[in-house]
């Protein structure tokens, strides 16, 4: 037995001495050149942001305190541009019209895409086709969309009045009446931009477990109860973000009133950006236009900060 143990011991492979472990690496590259490509891409992105985002913002803030017409040398005028804005009667009209447009857009442009998304989500077949149909208007250039709807609203051969006459109803002055002009612009904006919001809502609805709806149906819940207690709570974050984006976007409406009404009738569709455009490219007063853009920037920034704080607290 002793001989067997000796033979077994002699056949074992000699163990290698354990290596000493050095200090652990911190994960950082040893040389700057190892990440030179990454730093190059980062610098390129920073340069693009600096040239096309940060510099225009800083330049715009400086222009708002100067008298600038790009003909004569710029002169520092302090708060004179802001005083000129506050003395302009159209300044208050533009803000009131913009807020009215935003309110109508929340009623139509925020609610309709969510309802359309819920309807499409219930389809068992052809979901891809309906997604494409809903998203098609987004692919049209905004000016083309505005010109197309301007023909729809034409009081003579326009599509909408033709349909009304076909059922023996009187035509409407869609864009020529101050009572219907803003609503007409909101419908155009809703139709043109609802595709993106609908797809986002569809993605949020797809993340809701189907077992919740099945259990609610077994419990006898109505459609409204399923929407109230299942759909809305599970898409609350997306709804809050989309509402913020909706308000910020509609407060900057420009294309529809510029192309379709020019601010009329009776200045009922003059918006903040349209008045800003007039100051810059009609009156050749870039300092006052910059002051107006700064006020809009501060208003939207303050609203966004307050909105995020309130929604975070309630969440």
C-alpha positions as MATLAB code, in Angstrom:
seq = 'XXXXXXXXXXXXXXXXXXXXXXXXXXXXXXXXXXXXXXXXXXXXXXXXXXXXXXXXXXXXXXXXXXXXXXXXXXXXXXXXXXXXXXXXXXXXXXXXXXXXXXXXXXXXXXXXXXXXXXXXXXXXXXXXXXXXXXXXXXXXXXXXXXXXXXXXXXXXXXXXXXXXXXXXXXXXXXXXXXXXXXXXXXXXXXXXXXXXXXXXXXXXXXXXXXXXXXXXXXXXXXXXXXXXXXXXXXXXXXXXXXXXXXXXXXXXXXXXXXXXXXXXXXXXXXXXXXXXXXXXXXXXXXXXXXXXXXXXXXXXXXXXXXXXXXXXXXX';
ca = [
       0.000    0.000    0.000;
       2.913    2.328    0.738;
       4.392    1.596   -2.694;
       1.088    2.407   -4.366;
       0.924    5.795   -2.631;
       4.491    6.549   -3.675;
       3.718    5.697   -7.330;
       0.529    7.816   -7.299;
       2.378   10.741   -5.821;
       5.126   10.484   -8.410;
       2.623   10.471  -11.296;
       1.022   13.749  -10.209;
       1.903   16.810  -12.278;
       3.972   19.313  -10.383;
       1.918   22.316   -9.306;
       2.878   25.686  -10.777;
       3.746   28.407   -8.329;
       0.918   30.912   -7.872;
       1.396   34.162   -9.694;
       1.397   37.338   -7.836;
      -1.501   39.540   -8.678;
      -0.594   43.077   -9.309;
      -2.764   46.039   -8.465;
      -6.140   46.027  -10.209;
      -6.446   48.139  -13.294;
      -8.711   51.136  -12.999;
     -10.084   50.513  -16.489;
      -8.644   53.735  -17.856;
      -6.555   53.628  -21.018;
      -2.889   53.884  -20.548;
      -2.305   56.395  -23.289;
      -4.231   59.327  -24.699;
      -3.861   57.919  -28.184;
      -5.931   54.841  -27.337;
      -9.095   57.013  -27.318;
      -7.997   59.545  -29.913;
     -10.776   58.527  -32.328;
     -13.421   58.860  -29.638;
     -12.143   62.300  -28.640;
     -12.223   63.318  -32.298;
     -15.904   62.395  -32.671;
     -16.695   64.122  -29.370;
     -14.949   67.319  -30.457;
     -16.826   67.278  -33.767;
     -20.169   67.028  -31.937;
     -19.204   69.806  -29.518;
     -18.158   72.051  -32.410;
     -21.494   71.454  -34.172;
     -23.432   72.282  -31.005;
     -21.304   75.357  -30.400;
     -21.740   76.718  -33.929;
     -25.388   75.885  -34.539;
     -26.941   75.938  -31.042;
     -24.929   77.703  -28.358;
     -23.524   80.557  -30.439;
     -26.926   81.524  -31.961;
     -28.470   81.559  -28.479;
     -25.739   83.791  -27.051;
     -25.780   85.971  -30.163;
     -29.552   86.301  -29.961;
     -29.368   87.416  -26.324;
     -26.812   90.099  -27.231;
     -28.858   91.267  -30.233;
     -31.915   91.762  -28.040;
     -30.097   94.634  -26.304;
     -28.826   96.218  -29.518;
     -30.204   98.197  -32.434;
     -29.381   95.982  -35.412;
     -30.478   96.315  -39.016;
     -27.327   94.887  -40.699;
     -26.959   98.137  -42.618;
     -25.661  100.463  -39.948;
     -23.249   99.437  -37.167;
     -24.914   97.811  -34.186;
     -25.464  100.094  -31.208;
     -26.221   99.170  -27.610;
     -29.706  100.353  -26.619;
     -30.310   98.372  -23.434;
     -33.984   97.756  -22.654;
     -35.293   99.927  -25.481;
     -36.211   96.922  -27.647;
     -38.301   95.417  -24.852;
     -40.022   98.755  -24.204;
     -40.831   98.957  -27.909;
     -42.371   95.499  -27.780;
     -44.534   96.247  -24.756;
     -45.783   99.441  -26.427;
     -46.832   97.569  -29.578;
     -50.572   96.683  -29.466;
     -49.897   93.577  -31.561;
     -47.594   92.196  -28.880;
     -50.453   91.362  -26.505;
     -52.633   90.234  -29.428;
     -49.931   87.823  -30.627;
     -49.544   86.252  -27.186;
     -53.288   85.937  -26.756;
     -53.679   84.305  -30.172;
     -50.782   81.948  -29.503;
     -52.228   80.859  -26.157;
     -55.618   80.366  -27.793;
     -54.033   78.235  -30.513;
     -52.207   76.197  -27.860;
     -55.417   75.620  -25.914;
     -57.292   74.449  -29.007;
     -54.344   72.260  -29.993;
     -54.472   70.563  -26.593;
     -58.162   69.823  -27.079;
     -57.715   68.399  -30.570;
     -54.041   67.728  -31.231;
     -53.382   66.045  -27.891;
     -56.556   64.005  -27.460;
     -57.188   62.822  -31.029;
     -53.840   61.002  -31.542;
     -54.315   59.131  -28.260;
     -57.829   58.047  -29.231;
     -56.635   56.991  -32.697;
     -53.797   55.004  -31.120;
     -56.214   53.164  -28.832;
     -58.461   52.323  -31.800;
     -55.569   51.025  -33.920;
     -54.248   49.053  -30.959;
     -57.536   47.123  -30.825;
     -57.160   45.898  -34.413;
     -55.953   42.334  -34.766;
     -54.960   42.681  -38.413;
     -53.558   45.392  -40.705;
     -51.981   47.391  -37.872;
     -49.001   48.195  -40.064;
     -51.249   49.564  -42.801;
     -53.069   51.887  -40.422;
     -49.787   53.064  -38.917;
     -48.643   54.001  -42.405;
     -51.892   55.789  -43.199;
     -51.725   57.820  -39.991;
     -48.057   58.711  -40.499;
     -48.351   59.738  -44.170;
     -49.223   63.423  -43.466;
     -46.021   63.800  -41.434;
     -43.966   63.016  -44.540;
     -45.469   65.956  -46.452;
     -43.569   69.274  -46.284;
     -45.382   71.709  -43.964;
     -45.796   74.321  -46.700;
     -47.354   71.750  -49.041;
     -49.754   70.705  -46.278;
     -50.739   74.325  -45.626;
     -51.347   75.030  -49.326;
     -53.374   71.823  -49.682;
     -55.640   72.725  -46.771;
     -55.905   76.304  -48.000;
     -57.561   74.890  -51.101;
     -59.795   72.717  -48.905;
     -60.930   75.889  -47.104;
     -61.437   77.943  -50.266;
     -64.918   79.520  -50.069;
     -65.481   78.950  -53.793;
     -64.321   75.616  -55.240;
     -62.908   74.363  -51.936;
     -63.485   70.759  -50.935;
     -65.206   71.430  -47.605;
     -67.761   73.931  -48.907;
     -68.428   71.701  -51.905;
     -69.296   68.851  -49.542;
     -71.498   71.158  -47.485;
     -73.345   72.332  -50.605;
     -73.806   68.697  -51.661;
     -75.905   68.063  -48.540;
     -77.742   71.396  -48.844;
     -75.810   73.137  -46.081;
     -74.430   76.674  -46.340;
     -70.706   77.098  -46.841;
     -68.425   78.606  -44.226;
     -65.800   81.329  -44.408;
     -63.161   79.093  -42.917;
     -60.158   81.407  -43.148;
     -61.962   84.679  -43.832;
     -63.782   84.890  -40.503;
     -62.120   85.721  -37.198;
     -64.419   83.259  -35.421;
     -63.330   80.207  -37.429;
     -59.848   81.067  -38.696;
     -57.905   79.892  -35.629;
     -59.878   76.661  -35.348;
     -59.197   76.006  -39.027;
     -55.450   76.377  -38.452;
     -55.592   74.028  -35.469;
     -57.265   71.334  -37.579;
     -54.481   71.649  -40.160;
     -51.780   71.376  -37.500;
     -53.501   68.388  -35.891;
     -53.826   66.510  -39.171;
     -50.236   67.237  -40.184;
     -48.545   66.266  -36.895;
     -50.704   63.577  -35.317;
     -48.816   60.702  -36.988;
     -45.725   60.932  -34.796;
     -47.740   61.226  -31.585;
     -49.941   58.292  -32.599;
     -46.941   56.010  -33.133;
     -45.498   56.991  -29.758;
     -48.801   56.236  -28.058;
     -49.022   52.906  -29.887;
     -45.584   51.955  -28.556;
     -46.697   52.867  -25.016;
     -49.947   50.906  -25.364;
     -48.021   47.876  -26.602;
     -46.175   47.711  -23.282;
     -49.344   47.218  -21.227;
     -49.805   43.538  -20.241;
     -52.812   41.999  -21.959;
     -53.686   40.053  -18.823;
     -54.874   43.269  -17.186;
     -57.476   43.840  -19.876;
     -58.556   40.202  -19.777;
     -59.003   40.326  -16.008;
     -60.952   43.572  -16.232;
     -63.266   42.090  -18.853;
     -63.925   39.099  -16.595;
     -64.762   41.513  -13.780;
     -67.283   43.250  -16.040;
     -65.386   46.539  -16.493;
     -66.659   48.872  -19.188;
     -64.490   50.364  -21.928;
     -64.254   53.678  -20.094;
     -63.247   51.926  -16.867;
     -60.497   50.002  -18.672;
     -59.198   53.229  -20.174;
     -59.379   55.091  -16.866;
     -57.893   52.471  -14.554;
     -55.523   50.585  -16.878;
     -54.628   52.499  -20.052;
     -54.115   55.990  -18.657;
     -52.162   54.979  -15.500;
     -49.801   52.776  -17.524;
     -49.171   55.485  -20.128;
     -49.107   58.395  -17.686;
     -45.419   59.187  -18.146;
     -45.694   59.232  -21.931;
     -48.830   61.393  -21.746;
     -47.104   63.934  -19.501;
     -44.045   64.164  -21.749;
     -46.152   64.433  -24.897;
     -48.263   67.189  -23.338;
     -45.139   69.192  -22.561;
     -43.797   68.729  -26.089;
     -47.198   69.611  -27.511;
     -47.373   72.901  -25.607;
     -43.802   73.891  -26.473;
     -44.355   73.095  -30.170;
     -47.714   74.843  -30.510;
     -46.411   77.964  -28.795;
     -44.002   78.235  -31.738;
     -46.600   77.906  -34.493;
     -45.603   79.820  -37.615;
     -46.099   77.946  -40.888;
     -49.895   77.689  -40.861;
     -50.691   81.354  -40.121;
     -47.899   82.587  -42.386;
     -48.917   80.544  -45.431;
     -52.689   80.335  -44.992;
     -53.845   83.622  -43.438;
     -50.878   85.967  -43.168;
     -52.090   86.893  -39.691;
     -55.623   87.870  -40.745;
     -58.449   88.376  -40.739;
     -58.291   91.379  -38.397;
     -55.058   90.080  -36.815;
     -56.945   87.095  -35.387;
     -54.161   84.657  -36.358;
     -51.087   86.771  -35.609;
     -48.859   84.576  -33.459;
     -45.675   85.312  -31.556;
     -43.397   83.858  -34.221;
     -45.307   85.566  -37.010;
     -44.892   88.947  -35.296;
     -41.231   88.092  -34.698;
     -40.869   87.384  -38.431;
     -42.427   90.746  -39.273;
     -40.024   92.610  -37.009;
     -37.006   90.851  -38.495;
     -37.780   90.609  -42.220;
     -40.518   93.187  -42.813;
     -39.520   96.019  -40.464;
     -35.790   95.124  -40.673;
     -35.535   95.428  -36.889;
     -33.519   92.420  -35.810;
     -32.893   93.754  -32.302;
     -36.585   93.851  -31.422;
     -37.104   90.470  -33.078;
     -34.316   89.035  -30.927;
     -35.892   90.559  -27.832;
     -39.168   88.851  -28.673;
     -37.436   85.528  -29.225;
     -35.707   85.911  -25.841;
     -39.059   86.516  -24.141;
     -40.508   83.427  -25.794;
     -37.462   81.404  -24.758;
     -37.757   82.544  -21.140;
     -41.505   81.900  -21.067;
     -41.183   78.370  -22.433;
     -38.205   77.628  -20.191;
     -40.032   78.788  -17.071;
     -43.148   76.870  -18.021;
     -41.175   73.687  -18.722;
     -39.361   73.884  -15.392;
     -42.613   74.483  -13.494;
     -44.390   71.720  -15.399;
     -41.655   69.180  -14.708;
     -41.565   70.120  -11.042;
     -45.332   69.790  -10.628;
     -45.550   66.490  -12.474;
     -42.597   65.095  -10.529;
     -44.220   66.072   -7.230;
     -47.516   64.484   -8.175;
     -45.753   61.390   -9.433;
];
